[in-house]
Amino acid sequence: MTTPPPLSVSGCPMLHGAAFATQPQAVYEQLRAQGPAGWAEIAPGVHALVVTQHRAAITLLNDTSTYSKDSRRWAALANGDIPEDSPVLGMMAWRPSVLYTDGQEHARLRWAMDNCIARISPHRLREITQRSALTLIARIIGQGRADLMSDFADILPMLVFAELLGCPPEKTSRMVRACQDLISAGPEAAKGAADFAGLLFELIQLRRAQPGQDLTSWMINHAAELTDQEATNQLFCAVGAGIIPVAACTAWTLYLLLRDDEYAGDLAAGTLTVRRALEKALWERAPMANFSVHYARYDTYLHSAYVPAGVPVLISHAAANTDPALPKDLGYDNRSHLAWSAGPHRCPAISQATTIVQTGVETVLDQLWDMELTSPGPKPLLRHGPFHQCPQTLPVRFRPKSPDRLPVNALAGGSS
Ligand code: HEM
């Protein structure tokens, strides 16, 4: 029998720290015992309600008259009760972007976001992803071993975003470094966020002078007439919302393909197999595990759970997807999972995210077809923190190969 995870000083289950990273499902069980939503500590001294029931999550995500995304309603933050250096502020503090707005303001910012994302050509996205993946594979192919997390899955979305944003090649490594700090959830995170916002601001100035076919140019020239501050925050939001979930989803898809007997010997089968593993990863290991933060506009009940106004209410996409009340025979092709959330703030980049993950996974499997996992434990350890479900490392070994075998044309221009 596994020991239950420890409770915080206030007696709430802890949605952060080493115990949560080791046994997330045990913490979700403790939350389920409280009803459709339960109290959790999401960082030292920070408390929130967390919705674990699939049905209640759908109700909340579609009820915009009761719930708001505007984190200026967060009473504890407004009262100065949240530590200034709390690691959750980077994701939860208000910014003028789609993520934190409601109603007409959200519709205006979402219009710009949807239009800009829709302008990314699927063909070009596949080409950029494949070239970026090959650039990363070239660095490890001769070594015979790699950590697919730090050597591949983490960096791939950063390279792809740098190019989609129209970042000049000489600024790409600076952008990757800023993103690495930003996602570290450590003391460098605040510096990474500031560096990245600064870089986006420079990009906006550059693309005002020299417009191109890129997300930055499209965002600043959109008919919604965003201010520079709004455009910076919109782009910050797209990258901030995109890089870790794409990295996590790439890692889980690879993990399932390399670990599961279900796929053994079937890796050469290609796209269909990768797609099946990706859908399974979205159901079983929602990359954005707990997020979609809302605030009740007034004291209310979510099904049987009491929800006071001004308290952050997180949706546990991970717990809702594994809700024991869901029919057992849903199947992974069924799209009722909440990995992309639901309602007006549902992820606007589902097909783009899927393309990056799928192309990245196919490219690395093509080149390192004989790789196998070398992690000692039965399950990868997760990164700490409440929001993402992401392995810390994904060590693999394979027979070393010459970088000369990589398609050279695909690599042309792909540097970081
Ligand atoms: C596997 C990868 C991804 C997953 C699992 C994922 C998941 C999610 C989830 C759960 C939300 C809801 C967040 C909330 O309401 O607070 C969301 C929103 C969002 N995502 Fe994604 N996402 C992924 C990739 C991406 C990518 C690549 C982009 C950018 C191109 C992106 C852009 C956004 C934006 C802008 C929002 C905010 C939408 C709004 O508030 O209206 N996501 N995503």
Boltz pocket constraint, residues with backbone or C-beta under 6 A from the ligand:
constraints:
  - pocket:
      binder: B
      contacts: [[A, 98], [A, 99], [A, 100], [A, 110], [A, 113], [A, 117], [A, 234], [A, 237], [A, 238], [A, 239], [A, 241], [A, 242], [A, 243], [A, 245], [A, 246], [A, 249], [A, 286], [A, 287], [A, 288], [A, 291], [A, 292], [A, 293], [A, 317], [A, 338], [A, 339], [A, 340], [A, 341], [A, 344], [A, 345], [A, 346], [A, 347], [A, 348], [A, 349], [A, 352], [A, 353], [A, 354]]
      max_distance: 6.0
